[in-house]
Amino acid sequence: MNDVCRLGIIGVGQRGLAFVRMALNTPGVELTALCDKSASRLREFAAQSNCTHVPQYTDMEEMLNRAAIDAVVITVPDFMHAEAATAALRHGKHIMLEKPMAPTVAECRQILAARTDKSRIIQLGFVLREHPVYRKVKEVMSSGRLGQIMSMAADESIGVMHGASYMRRWHRKVANSGGFVLAKCSHDLDILYWLIGSKPVKVASFGDCNFFRPEKQRATHCSCCPDQSCRFRFQGEMVVMTEQEKSAPAGNNFDLCVYNSDKDVVDNQVVILEYANGVRATFSLNLFAPEAKRTLKIVGTEGYLETDDVSCRVTVTSSTGGEPEVYECRSGNNSGHGGSDRLFFDEFIHCVRTGAEPKADFEAGLLATMVGNAIEQARVSGQTVAIYS
């Protein structure tokens, strides 16, 4: 390919904005196309992103046919992933696809079937594989210092307004996302798989919507609600809106009441996973944390490891006692996900240029959706579910 990687972005929301900013500040990368269904959103997004010079398209097929692009970053809603990814692959483009790969395994396989040219890169948005904390954890586990790994406990605590936003956005429908765990926590499912180095074979799960209940609803939308003191009152969080949408957020349900009855996702969940190599793990989700935080605890026969992505410290304690070893693990940049976004983006450009396979490839994407679907099945059925790859 040319020395310059020509890049297109499909979907101009918050994640699209993050990748646009990195593309504009990466030597050897030229942003050559922006695509979104809304022309007004495109115009305002381009102005806010200092990229009004970039050609804009409201039709994805037109962009793929006409724009000079080598690769595309896909940041559309989950239920549109299969459509966008298959179109890009049919046109011979490399793709970076936001997590999860798709809400269903069938849609994931549809994407893979469109990859007729096996040299085309498919990188999944599991940016946490680049996080310095998890890279240090992987290093410690690979060294054997923890001995045989017996169990792992992971937790994602989501900030109050971020968690509430899932109750009003398109994520509120399992059909759109595959369930809360797959939509938000496929990062965590992938990290567990990557660290353990073995596929999960069995899952059980328990969860429900126990707080955001419809009987608490006082109005359909925040903009017409009499309760001005509601802690979940919409403040524009987690969405990119045009000026017209900001003036009338109810028009596109941006400020839908979080207690609406038009949702079927959970607001808390606990998952138990058993892996083929005998390791067992738990994962818990909560939406009411004072600060967003992921924690991880690993128990091995020779040692114990504990970490979180806020302190960015990895603490390793030997089973025989002694002073713990503490590692400070921070990236050298201020991009999203603790600096992982920049490292992840740079890896994608490297893979496009060299043909190298990304760390988070399509197999990781397919497995995460497979596990996410099994978790939702286990939650709904109340049964332990076996996973077959």
N, C-alpha and C positions, 0 to 999 in steps of 0.2 A: 504494500500500500504506500501512499505518499507519506512524506515526513510529517505532514499535518493530518491529524485525525479530525475529520469533519463530523460534527455531532448534532443530532436532532433530539429535542425533548418532546415527548407526548404526554400532555397533562401538566397544567401550570398551577398546581396547588402549592402547599408548603414544601413538600419534598422536591417538587420541580424547581422551586425557587432556590433551594440549597444547592442543587446540582448545576443550575444556571450560573450561580455565583462562582462555583469552583471552575466551571468550564471557561468562564471569562478571565480567570486568573491562573490558567494552566498553560505554560509554554507548549507549543506544538498541538494545541487543541483549538479548533475553530468552531464556534457555535453557528450553525448554518440554517437551522429551522426550528420553529416553535409551533406546536399544534395543540389546539383545544377546541372543543365544540362551540365555545362562546367567543365571538369576535370582540365584544367589549372587554371581556376578561383578558384576552390576549393583548389588546392595546394597552390597558392599564398595567398589566403585568410587565410588559416590555418596557414601559416608561419607568416603572418602579425599579426595574432591574438594570437599567442603563443599557438596554439592548434593542432599542427601537430600529436599529439597522438590520436586525435579523429578520429574514422572511417569515411571515406568519401564515398559518393554514388552519382552516376550520374543518377540513376534510383530511382524514388520515391517509387514505389511499392517494389523494392528490399529492400530499407531501412526500410519500414514499416513491411515487412515480417521478416527481419533478425536482425535488430538492437534491442538492449535492451533499449526500450524507453517507458516511461509512458505518456509523453506529447510532443507535437510538437508546435513550434512557426513558423507560416507561414508568410513569408515576400516576397513572389513572386509578380510579377505585378498583378494588379487588375483583369485582364481578365483571370488569372489562379487561382484565389481564389477558385472558385467552384470545380475545378478539384482536387486541393490539399486538401481542407477541407473535401470533401466527401470521398476521399481516406483514410485520417487519421481517420475519424469517423467510416468508415467501418471496420477499423482495431482496433477499440476500444480505440483510443487514445483521451486524452484531448487535446483541441486545443486553442491556442491564435492566433487569426486571425487579421492581420493588417487591419486598416480601408481602404476603406469601406468594408462591408461584401462581396459585389460583385457588378458589374456594373448594374445588373438588378434584379428586384424582383423575376423573375422566377429562376435565379441562386441562390438567397438567399433561396428560398423554396426548391431547390434541395439539398442544404447543410443541411437544417433542416430535410429533409426526410431521410438523411443518418444517423441521430442521433437516431438509434434504441435503444441504451442503454441510457436512460434518465439521468443516473448518470454521463455521460461524460460532462465535462465542455466545454462550448464555451464562450470564453472571446473575446470581440471585442476591437480593438485597440484605443478606445476613451480615451487616456491617460489624457486628460484635466480634466476629472472628479476627478483626483487626485491632480490637481494643487491647491496650497494653496490659490490663488486668488479666484478661482471659488468655492472652498469649503467655504471660508468666505462669498462670495456672497450668496451661498445657505443658509448659517446659518442666515444671515441678513434677507433674504426674508422669511424664515421659521418662524422667530421670530415675524413677523407681523409689524415690525417697519416702513415699507414702506407703510403700509395700503394696499388697493386694488391695484394690479398692473395693470396699464393702458397700458403701451407700453414699448418696449425695442428696442434699436438700437445697433446692433453689426457690427463690421467692421474688416476685415482682410486685412492688408496692407502687401504685400509680398516684400521682398528685390528684387532689380533689377535683379541680376543674377539668383536668385532662381526662380523668376517669369518667366524669359526668358527660363529657362531650360524646362519648360512645353511645350514650343513651338517646342522643338527638340526631346524630349524623346517620349516614347510610349504613354504618356498622351495626345499627340497632337490630337489623334483620339477619338472622343466621343464613338465609338464602343468599345474601349479598357478600358474606364474608367467610362462611364456613364455621362461624362461632367466634366468641370473644378470644379464646385462647389462640386459635389459628391466626386471627386478624392481628392481634396485638403481641402475642407471646410466642409466635413462631421463631423469633429471635432466640428465645430461651430453649425451645425444643431443639433447635439446631445446635446451640452451644452445648447442651447436655450430650447430644449424639457425638459431636466433634470431640469433646473431652473424653467421653467414655470409650469411644472408638469401636462401638458395637451398636447394632440396630436394636431398637426396642421391639419386643415380641408380644407384650401383653400390657394392657392399661386398664385402670379403673379410675372413675372420676365422679366427683360429687360437687354440685354447684347449683345455684338458682339465682333469681332476682328477688332478693329478700328486703331490699330497702327502697329501690326506685319503683314503688308500687303505684298503680293507676288510681287507687282510692285517695292518694295524697294530691292529685292534680287539681289545681284551682282555675287554670285557664289553658287553652290549647297552646299558646305561645307566650314567651316572656314579654313581648311588646304589648300584649293586652292583658297582662296579669296584674291584679291589684296588690300583690305581695312584693313590694319594692325591696324588702329586706332578705328575700330568699338567697341563700348562700350559693345556689346553682344558677342564678340569673345570668343569662347569656351576655358575654362581654367580647364576643368576636373571637374567642379562643379556637385554635386548631383549624381555622378555615381562612382561605383567601377570598375576599369578596370585592366586587366592584363597588364604586361609589353609590350606584343605584341600589345595589343589594344591601349596602349598609343602611340606607335610608328606609328600607322596607324588608327587614330580614325574614319576616314571616312568609314572604312570597316564595322562597325556596326552602322553607322549613328550617332555616339556619338556627332560629331561636325556639325550636319546638320544645315544649315542656319536657324536662327529663323524666317526669312521672307518667309520660304518655302510655297509652295501652297498645300503641302500634309498634311494639318491640317484643322480641323473644330471646334476647341475650341475657347472660347472667351478670350479676354485679359482685359475685365472689365465687371462687372455684378452687378445689384441691384435686390434684392429679397424682396417681401412683403409677410408676412405670417400671417394668422389669425388662432388662436387656439380655441379649443372647449370651453374653459372657458372664451372666450371673449378677451383675451390678443392679441394685435397685435404687430408684430415685423418687423423690417427691417434688412436686412443683405446686406452689400456692400463689394465688392472685388476689389482690385486694385493691380497691379503688379510692381509699380514703386516707392516704398517707400524707403527713405534713410536708414531706419532700419525696420526690420520685427516687426510688432506689431499687437496685437489684442486689440481692445477697446470695452467697453460695457457700455451703459448708460441705466438706468432703471428709469422709472417715475412711482411713486405710489401716491396714494391720500394723504399719510402722509409724504412722503419723496422722496428723489432723490439720486440715487447711481451712481457713476462713477468709472471706473477702467480700467487698462490696464495691460498687462502681461510683460511689460518692467520695469516700475517703481514698479510694484507689490504692489501698494497701492490701497486700497478700501476706497473711500471717501463717507460718508453718510451725507446728509444734510436734516434737518427737514423742512417740508413745512412751519412751523411757524417761521423759522429763527433760529438764534443762530449760534454758532461756529460749523463747520463741524466736524464729528468724522472721524479720519484717522487711518486706520489699515495697518501695514506693514505685508505683507504676502509672506514669502519666505520659501522655503524648506531647509532642512539641508543637501542636497546633490547636486552634480554638474552634475547629469545626464541630458539627453535631456528633452525638453519641460518644462524648469523651475524646474527640479527635479522630474517631474511627472513620467518619464520613470521608475525610480527605484521603486517608490511606486506602480506603476501599475504592474511591474514584480513581486514584492513581494506579491501582492494580488493574482496574478495568481497561484504562488506556494502554497500559503495558501489555495486557493480554491481546488486545485488538492489534497492536503493532507487531507482536512477536508470535502470536498463535498459541501462547501458553494457556493452559487450562486454569481458570480461576479457582481459588480455594473453595468458594461457595458456588458450586456448579449446579447443573440441572438435576443431578441425582439427589443432592441435598435438598433442593426445592421440592422434588417429588416426594421424598421421604417425610419432610416436615408436613406436607399436606396430608399424606397418608396417616401420619400419627395424629394430626389435628382432627381429621375426620373420625378416627377411632375414639379419640377422647370425647368428642361430642356425642358419638353413638353410645359410649359407655355412660355418660352423664344422663342422657335421655332414657336409656333402657334400665339403668341401675344394675347392669351386668358387667362383668369383666370381659373385655374384648381382645381377641387375639389379632395380631397384625401380621399380614403376609406381604412380603415385598415382591 
